[in-house]
């Protein structure tokens, strides 16, 4: 046990000493994060603090080996796995450092992260099962890579307020450490305790007002290590829900990442795009100071840590999961995301189902128009579609024909839409403002009608020599549809 205290103390002192050194060196060479845009700081601040954390983390093991404590034998015994895992951690650190210094294309950055996760998988970091079900290699590999990349990016995305990413990482690390001690997993405890010491020392300079940032190199490195520790924790879990406890320990960054992806998907925005919709941004918009935002999310992390540790009790996992999900749902509701509120209302009041039905109907109309061989058949399809959508008057000029239908209702408040097919042909529609159909389906309908009818190649010359016969046929057609409408 004294070896753990030694590692914690050495890593803390090393981080406390190396962080200002790294800060001053990179401030001199100009590797800083400049203020502006969504950023909250008012002056240029060095942004590669992850180098100090990584250096202190690795050097603490060297000190432990030199001290010749009993735990040194365990470290040497596990050195093969550590050496195989080191390239993965170094790749993740390097990807973040390059992004901090020169900037990386999001896809190149993601590719480097996947490479690091693949190396970790080859080193023995495997998710073996979920909910008591053993996973084969075809499922274990993609799930492990997804978990490691997700954890790295989760910590990276939440790094938007002074001390937030480092503090969240510290809570998750301490949670994993307590779980390792409870499981008598001394090797995992040896792996996590120096990271806790490093992050605690780094927070001395990173908490508001910060003089150095973790940067992508630090947040990706810390998130990646936490993902690896979570997998190792789950392999020794006492419950069948092995990965649930590590997930709860990282609840805040993972929830923030999930919400960001869902929001951008609903808004049809790039997944890798930046916005001011993260959890810490929402709290800032509610009037909290950066320091209060960090402390509030620390409290949430503490709650997640308690839930994750309670999951180790075989008698309480179901109750803990329900409690955790309920608290998370209430928290998201209080953040006031308009996207989820609108989506929920659409689902509950049937708007989503109506929209889906309308989209299916539009696709059917488009397919039938494409197959219609004559202008008369096109008119029948247009008439049926327009009547279904609540239009009171439809007029179509196509291929020498003038088709027209009215339902006899003359609304006081109505609007007209003209859909040009080409310079000689068009469709005119009239609809009441109080129509029952959702207005947002009208624009897609207009586009379907315009594209489908413009693609037709009717023989206009066949009608040009007989205008009288043409008008007579149109009147007869109109009379038939008017009679059918009255019968309805």
N, C-alpha and C positions, 0 to 999 in steps of 0.2 A: 504493500500500500504506500510505503514511503517513496517508492519509485514514481508513483503517480503525482505525489506532491512535488517531487523534484522536477518532473517534466512540466508541471503546471507553472511552477515558480520560474524555471529557466526560460520557458517559452514567453512568459509574461515580461520578464526583464529584457529578453532579446527584442521582442516586439516594441517595447517601450523605448529601447535604445536605437533600433534600426529605423523606425518610422520617421523621426525627425531628420535623420541622415538622408534617407531617400527623398523626403520632402524638399530639403534644401538643394540636393544635387539636381533634381529634375526641375525645380523652380529656376535654377541658374541656366539650364539648357533650354528652357522654354516649353517643356512638355506639361502644359497646364490646360485646365478647362476654363474657357472664357465665359463670362456672364452673357446673358441675353436669351431671348426666346422664352422657352418654358422653364429655364433654370432660375433657381431662387437666390443663388449667391451673387454678391455684388462686386466681387473681385476675382482675378484669375487665381485658381487653386490647382496645385499639382494633382494629377489624376491617376497615378500608378502606385497607390498604396498597397496594392496586392503583392508587389514585389517584396515589400518589407514583411508582410504576413507569411508569404511562401518561404522566404529565407529564414525567418525566425522558426517556422515550423520544422524545416529540415535540420537546421543547426541544433535544435533542442534534442533531436535523436542522437546526433554526434556527441553532445555533452553527456547524454545518458550512457552511451557506450563507453566513453572515456571514464566515467565515474565508476564503472565496473560494479553496478548494482546487480541484484539478482534478476531484475527484469531485463537486464541487458542480454541474458541468455535467450529470453523469449523473443526479443527483437532480432537477435541473430538467427533464431530458429525460423522466424517469419520473414527473413530477409529475401528469400526467393520470391515470395508473393509481392513484397514491397518493391523489389527491383522490376518485376514485371508490370506493376501498376504505375511506377514512376513515370514511364514515357507518356502514359495517358494524361496524367496530371500536368506534365510539362507541356504537352501539346495544347491542352486547354488554357494554360497560363500564357503560352506564346500567342495563341489566337487572340486572347483578350488584349495582350500587350501591343500587338500589331494594330488592332482596332483603336486602341487608345492613342497611339503615336501617329499613325498614318491614315486610319480609317479603312474599313473593309466593306465590300459589297455584302448585303445581308445573306445572300445565298452562299458566297464563299465562306462567310463566318459560320453559317449553319453546317456547311460541309466539313470544316475543321472540327466542329463540335461532335459531329457524327463519327469522324475518324477517331477522336479521343475516346468516345464511348465504345467503339468497336475494339480498340486496344484494351480497354478495361475489361470487356467481355472475354477477350482472349486470355486476360490475366486471371480470370476466375470469378469475376463479379457477375453472378447469374441470379436472375429471379427464377426460382425453381417451381413456385406454385402460387396460386391465388385461391383463397377461400377453401383451402384443403385439397384442391385439385392439382395434381402434378402436371407441369407443363413440359411438353416435348421441346427439342431444340428449335423447331420451326416457330414456336411461339415464344420461347424463352429469349431468343436473340432479339427480335424486334421490340419486345416489351422492355427488356433491359436497356436497350439503346434509347428508346423513347423516354424511359424514366430518368436516365442520366442526363440526357439533353434537356429534358423538361425541368429538372431540378436546377441545372446550371443557369438556364434562362430565367427561371422564376426568381432566383436571387438577384440576377442582373437587372430584371425589369423593375424590381421594387426599390432599386437604389436611386431614389429620387429626392430623398430628404436626408439631411445630415444625420449620420449614425444609424439610419434605418436598416440597411442591408447588413452591416456588421452586427448590429444588435439582434436582428432576427436570426442571423447565422449563429450567434452566441447562444441564444435560447435553444435552437435546434441541436447544437452540439452538446450542450449540457444535458438536454433530454436524452440524447443517445448515450451519453456517458453514464447517466443514472441507470438506464435500461441495461447497459453492458455490465455494470456492477451487480444489478439484480439477477442477471442471468449467469453470473460468474464467468463472463466472457472477458477475460483479462486482456487478451490481444486487442479486442475492439476498444476497451477502455484506454489502452496505451495509444491507440491511433487517434482517439478523440480528444484526450485531455490536453495535448499541446495546442491543438487548434483553438480550444476554449481560451487558453492562456494568451495566444497570439491575438485573438479578436478582442479580448478584454484590454490588452495593452494598446491595441490600435484605436479603440474607442476613446482613449484619452485625448487623441488628436482629431478624431473624426466626429465626435458628438458636437452638436450645435453650440457655438459657431465653429465649423470645421476648418482645419488648416490643411487637410489632405483628404482626398477621396480614395475609396477602394479602386475605382475604375473598373473597366470590363475585365482586366486581368485578375483583379481580386475577387469580384463578385462571381465570375465564372469559375474560378479556382475553388472558392469556398462552396458554391452550390454543387459543383461536381463532386467534391469530397463528401459533402453531406449526402448526396445521392448514393455514393458507394457505401457509406456507413449505413444508410437505411437498408440497403440490400443485405449487408452482413448482419444487421440487427434482425431482419425478417427471417433469416435462415435459422436463427435460434429462438424465434418467437414461441411463446407458450400457447398461443391461441391459433386457430386455423386461419384467422384473418391476418396473416403475417404482415402484408404490406400496408395494412390500415394504420397501424401505430406510427410508422415513419411518415406516412402521408399526413397524419394529424400534426406531427411535430413540425412539418413544413407547411402547415395549413395556410398561413397568411400569404407567402409568396406564390404557392401553387394556386390558391383561390384567385389572387390578383391576376395571374397569367391566364387562367381559365376565363375569367370575366373579360379580360382584354380581347381574347380571341373571339369570344361569343359576341361582344359588342361590335367589333369590326366586321364580323361575318354578317350580322343583322343590318349594319349600315352599308354593307358592300364596300368596305374600305380595305386597303392592303393589310394583311395580317402583320407584316413587319413594320408598318407605319407607326409614327409617333403621335400621341394625342395627350390630352389632359384629362383622361378618364380613369386613371389608376386610382386605387383606394386612397393613397396619400393625397392625390390631387383633390378628390372629393372632400376629404376632411379639411384640407386647406381652404377650399371654397366655402366651407361652413364656418370659417372664421378662426380655426385653430392655428396656433403658431407652429412653425416647424418642430420646435422642441416638444410641444404638446402632442403633435401628430406622432412623433417617434415614441413617446411614452405611452400613448393610447394603443399603438400597435404592439408595443412590448407587452402590454397587459393581455392583448388578444393572443399573442404567442405563448404567454404563460398559461392561459386557459387551454390552448391546444396541447401544450406540453403535459398538463395534468390529465387531459383526456387520453393522450397517447400512452401514458404510463398506466392509467387505469385499464387500458385494453389488455394489459399483460395478465390481468386476473381472469381466469377462465369463466367466472360466474357473471361477469358484468359487460361483456363486449357488446351485446345487442342494445342494452340500455344506454351505454356510452355513445354508440353510433347515433342512436335516435336523438340524444341530447345534443351531441355535437352538430348534427345536421340542422336541428331546430335553431340553435344559436346562430349558425352560419346563415341560415335563411333570413332570420330576423335582422342580422347585421347588414346583409345585402339590400334588404328592403329599406333600411334606414339611410343607405347611401344614395337612394333616389335616382337610380339609373333609368332614364326615360325609355331606353331600348327594351329593357326587360318588362317594364310596366306596360308598354304598348303591346308587346308580344303576348304577355299574359292576358290582357283584356281581349285581344283578338281571339285567343284560344278559348277563353271562358264564354264569351258572348256569341260564339259561332262564326265570327267574322273570318277566321282562318279557314274554316270548312267551306264557307261561301266563296271565298277567294279561290280556294283550290277547285271547287266545282266550276267556277267561271273560267279558270285557266284550262280545265279539261274541255269545257264547251268550246272555247276559242280554238283549241287545237283541232277539235272535231270539225268546226266550221272551215278552218283552213284546209284540211284534208278534203272535205267535200267540194269546196270551191275549186281546188286544184283538179279534181276529177270531173267537174261539170263541163259538158261538151258544148252547151249553147248558152246564149244570153238569157233565155227564158229560165233555164235551170239555175243559173247564177242568181237570177232575181228571186226565185223561190227560196234559195238558201239565205240570201240577204234579208228577205222579208221575215222568215222564221227567226233568224238571229236577232233582228232588230225588235220584233214583237216580244221575244223572250226577255229582252233587256229593258222593256218599258217605254219604247219610243211610240209617240202618238201619230207621227207622220213620217213616211219614207218615200223618197223620190229618187229614182236611179235612171240616168241616161247612159246607155251602154249599147254599142254595136248597132246604132241607128234606132234603137227602141227608147221610148220614154215610159218607164214604169212608175206607178204611183199608188200609194195606199194610205188611208186615214182611218182611224178608229172612231171618228165622230166626236172625240173629246177635244174641246178647245180650251186648254189651260190658260189661265190669266198670266201666270208666271212660267215662262219656258225659255229654253235656249236652243239655238240651232247650231248644227255642225255641218260643214261642207267638206267632203273628202274628195279631193281632186285625184282622178285616175290618170288623165292626161289633159291636154288643152281642150279637148272636145267632150270628155266624158267625166262624170262625177256622181257622187251620192250625196243627197241632202237628208239630214235627220233632224227631227224636232222632238224634244223631250221636256217634261215638266221638271221644275226644280225639286218637286216633292216626290219624284219617282223612287220606287223602291229599290232599284238596282244601285249598287255601289258605283259612284262616279269614277273611281280609279280603274274600272274595267273598260271605260269608254275609249281611252287613248289606245290601249292594246287592240281593241276591236277595230278602230279606224285604221291602224297600221296593218292588221291582217287583211282587211277589205282592200286597202290600196295596193298592197303588194300582190295579193292573189289575183285581183282583176287586171292589174297592169301587166301581169305576165300572160294574160290571155291574148290569143291572136285570132280574133273573129274576122270573118269575111264581111267587112263593112259594105263592099260594093253590092252585095246581094240585096241590100235594103235601099240603096240610093235611088233606084229607078222607080220605086213604088211607095211614095210618101203616104198616099191615101190609105193603101192597104196596111202600111206600117202602123198608122195612127189608129185604124180600125182594130187591128190586132191588139194594140196596147190598151184601148178602151175595154175590149172584151176581157182581157186579162185582169184589168183593174176591177171590172164588175164582178168577176168570179171571186176575187179575194175579198172584196167588200161584202159580198153575200156570205162568204165563209166567216168573216169577222162577226157579222151580225148573228150568225147561227151560234157562234161561240158565246 
